Amino acid sequence: MATADPFLGRELMGGQFKILERLGAGGMGVVYSALQPEMNRRVAVKVLNPKLSARKDLASRLRREARAMSQMSHPSIAKVFLHGELDDGSLYVVMELLQGRNLKDAIRAEGPFAPERALPILLAVCGALTEAHAAGIIHRDLKPDNIFLCRSGALTDFPKVLDFGLAKVTENQMRPGSIVLTGADEVFGTPRYMSPEQAQAKPLTPASDIYSLALVLYELLTGQSPFDARDALEYTLLHVKAPPVPLNARVPGKIFPVELEQVLMRALRKAPEERYASAAELGAALHAVLEGLYAPRTPSGSTPAVAGVPVAALTPLPAPPAAPARSRWLTPALVSGAFVLGAGLAVGLTLLLLRSCATPG
């Protein structure tokens, strides 16, 4: 006979939250849905196993996740409302409750996504990473499981980046007495989605997240990894030594735009300095590919549009007259306007693109 969960029906923080149901469990603890009566809303409560809370390394990891996520306001980063410690020593984090499913489940249920649907999702994730990297935070464990597609009003493919529990907080973000769990001699993450430098336990930069996100996009488009590995060890070796299978060679009979393949192959280069310089730059390259996907569908001489809005109008600043065409994608104005989505214009970009490309989940 199964043991009853002691948290079900329990009130936390002097009645501020009431646990309603168990949503799932992982290696570190359990996630519940809860009611916050004063705010008349439901939230998610992540509780670390009390036995594990006694371990300073794991306790520090959960606190770091909560602190890292609470510092960020990007709409594609899951919000953290509160974190602390219960009477029994269990650590908890109160987060927004999301409705939907993660990319892993979506791919399993629906198969690979068309580029027109996949790219707007990745654009929003690039915006989330831009904010995180600017705050000195590297995710370190980007994978389909940690990108959640939720409903937001009429939207069905609005992505939220989850689980910053492995996040690398850079030196200027560490508080006195913090335990650094991600030193040069430690390897954390998921081997299938690790960067070559992460697999070798080398110091990481934002370029590591860019590599991992490129792996996610590759799998979202093809349903497969660009590496043929049988186990975790083989994945780590292939990330370090083997070239990825080109996008257009992965699925027989399926052809992708050559520009999209070029973007992925650059993001998957072994040397971090040879990849895109930032998540914003990767997002700009993907935006250009998405713009190109719509161009052939418009009458000659007309302007490509998404949901009735000209694609060119979605970029806040035009290219200077004398500048090469590509330079406009690299301007600081685009970085702040198109990929740091705190402003209403950038949120509008995500909204328009998702309405155009999403299908009901």
N, C-alpha and C positions, 0 to 999 in steps of 0.2 A: 504494500500500500504506500502510495506516494506521500511524502511529508508535506503538510500544508506550508505554504510560503508565509513566514511570519510578518512580512511587510504588507501583504494584501489587507486593505482596510485600515492600515495604520495612518495616524496623523503625524506629520513631521513639523518641526519648527513651531511648536506651540499652536498647532492647528492651521498653519498657513497653507499646508498642502495635505491632501488625503490621497493615499495610493489606491488606485482603482483596479488596475490589471497589469499583469506581467507581459511585456512585449517581446522580450528576448533575453538571451544570456550569452556572454562571451567569456574569454579566458580570465578577464579581470573582475567581472561582476555582472549585474543584472540591470536591465532597463525596464522601467515601469511607466505607465501613463498615470497621471495624477491630476486632481482637481485643485485649482487655486481659487477658493471661494471668493476672496476679496476682490480679485480681478475678473471673476467669472470666466475663467479660461482653463483649458486643459494644457498640461505641460508634460514633458518627458523628464523622468528622474533617473539618473544613472548612479547606481550604488556599488561601491567597491566592496568586495568580500571582506568582512571584518578580519579574517585571518591574514589576508593580504595587506590590509591597511597597516599592520604592524611593521611591514617591510618599508623602510624609508625610501628605497628606490622606486617602488610601485606607487607609494603615496605621493611622492614628489612628481611622478609622471602624471597622475590624475590632476594634481593641483596645477601643473604646468599646462595641461590641456585646457583646463577651465580658464586660467589666466590668459593664455594665448588667444582663445576664442572670444573672451569677453573684451579684449582690446580692439576687436575688429567690428565694423558696421556694414560691410558689404552685404547686399541682399542675397548673394549666393554662398554665404557662410552661415552655418547654423548658429542661431543666437544662443548665448549663455546668459541666463538671468541671475544665477546665484550658485555659490558652491561653499562647502563647509564640512563639518564633522558632526555626526550624530552622537547620541549619548553612549552607544555601545562601541564607539570608536570607528564606525564605518564612515568612509568619506563619500560625499555625494555631490552631484552636479545637477542643477535644474536647467533644462534647455527647452527651446521651443519644440512642440510636438508636430512632427511632419506626417503628412498623409501622402502615400505613394509607394514607390519601390526604388531600389537602387539600380544602377546601370547593369550590374551583373544579372539580376533577376529579369530586367527588361530584355537584355540580349538573349537570355535563355528562353523567354516566353515568345519573343517576336522575331528573333534572328537579327542579323546585322541591320544597322540603320542606313538609310540613304544619306549621302553627303548633305543634302538640303536640310535634313533633320538633325544630323549629328553636329554640324559646324556651329549653329547657334548655341547649342549646349556647351560646346568647348569654349566658345567666345566668352560666355558668362563665367566659366571656370577660370579662364585666363584673367578676367577682371578680379576674381576673388584672390588669386595668387599674387596679382600685382599689389593688392593692398597688404597681404600677409608679408610678402618679401620686403615691402617698404617699411614694415614694422619690425624687420629683422627676424622674421619667422619663416622657417623652411618646413614644409609639411612632412616630407620623408616617407609617406606611405600612401601616395596617390594610387588608386586602383578603382575598378568599377564598383566594388563594394562600398567605397567611401564617397561616391558621388550619387546623391539621392535625387530622383526626379519626383517632384511634388506638385500638387495642384495649388495654384495661386489665382484665385478668381476663376476666370475662364481658361487659364493656362494649364496645360497638363505636363509640360516638359520643363518646368522651371527647376534648374539644378541647385542643389545645396551641397557644399563640400563639408564632409563629416570627419570626425575622429582625428583631431590634432594631438592625440595621445602620444604619438611618436615625434611630434614636432620638435625641431631643433630651434631653441631660442638662443639667439646670438648673445654674445657677452654683454652688450649694452642693455639687454632685456632681463638679465639674471638679477635676482635679488640677493642680498647678502645671505650666505648660508645655503643657497640653493645647491642641489646635487646635480651635476652635469652627467646625464645618463648616456649621452651620445658623443663620447670622446672618440679620438682617432683610432682606438683599438677595439671599438665595439661596432657591431653590425645590427641594425634594426631595420624593419621593413618587411616587404613581401618579395621573395626572390624573383617571381615572374615579372614584377614591375620595378625592379631596382635599376638604378643607373650603374654604369661600370665602376664609377668611383665609390658608390655606396657598397657595391658587392666586394670591393677591396678594402673597406673600412677606412677610406680616405676622408679628409675634411670635405664637407659638402657646401655648395653654393646654390643659389636659386636655379642654376643650370641642371641640377639633379632633378628638381621637380619638373622642369621642362621635358627632360627625357622620359620621365615616368608618365607625364600627361600625353606625350606622343604615343607611348605604348597603349594607353587607354583609348585614344582616338583610333589607332590602327585596329584594335580589337573591336571597337564599336562599328567600324566600317566593314570588317571582314569576318568577325566572329572568331578570329584566331590571333595568336601571337605571331610576331615576325621572326620568332625563333622556335625551332622544333626541338623541344627538350622533354625529357621523360620525368624529371624530378627537379627538386629545388636546387640541388648542387649543380646540375647540368645547366639550369637557367643562369646561375651566377657566372659560370664559365663562359657561356655563349655571350652574355652581355659584355664581358671583358674582351673576348677574342674574336667572335664571329660577326660578319656583317649581317644586318637584318635582311630578310627576304623582301625584295622590292614590292611595294603595294600592288602593282599591276601584275605581279607574278604569283600572288598568293591564292587568289580564287580563280580557277579556270573559267574563262568566258566572261569574267567581270572586269570591266575597264573603268578606271577612275581618271579624272582630269590629271594631266601630267603635272600641272602646277601643284595639285594637292600631294602627289607623290613626292615632288621635290621638297615641299615644306616638311613632310614627315621624315624624309631621309636626312635632311639637315638637322632636325630636332633630335634624331637618333644617332648622331655622330658620337664616336667614342670619347673624343676629347671635349671636355666641357666648354672650352673657349671657342670651339668651332660650331657650337649650337647657337640658337638665338640668344641675344644678349639679355633678354628679359622676357617675362610672361607677356608684357604689353607688346613687345616686338613679334612674338609668336602669334598673339591675337590679331595683330595688324595683318600678318601674312595670311592667316586663315580668313580674315574679313575680305581680303582681296580675292581669295579663291571663291568665297561665297558670292561675292559681287559678280564674278565671272560666270558662275553657274546660271545666273538669271539673264545675263546679257544676250545669249543666243535665242532666248524665248521672246524677245521683244521685237516689234516691227523695226525695219531698217530706219535708222535716223531717230528713233525714240530713245527714251532713257529707261534703263532697267529699274524695276520697282519691286518692293516687298510690301505686301498688304496695301498696295495703292500708293505707297510713299517712295519717291525716287531713292534708289540705293545711295547715290552720291550725296543726297541730302542728309543721310544718316551720319556722315562724317562732319564734325563741327567746323573744320577749316579747310578750304581748298588748297591745292598745291600752289606755291609761289610760281609766277609765270616762267621764270628762268630755271626752275629746279627740275631735275629729272623726275619722272612720274612716280618712282618708288619713294622719293624722299618725303612725300607728304604723309606716308604711313609711319614715319619715324619721328614726327615732330612731338615735342613735349605737349603741345595742345591736345594731340590725339591721345597720348598716354593718360592725361588727366581727364579728358572728356569722354573717350570711348571705352576705356577699360577700368577706370576707377569709378564704379557706377553709383557713387553716393549721390551724384547730382541727378536731377529729374530727367535730363536729356538722355543720359546714358541708360537709366532704367527704361526709358522709352524705347531705346534701341533694342534692348533684350526683349521687351514686350512685343514689339513689332515682329522681330525675327521669329520668336517662338510661336506667335499666332500663325505665322505663315508656314512654319515647318513642322509644328507638332501634330501628332495624331493622338486620339484619346488613349490613355493608359489603362 
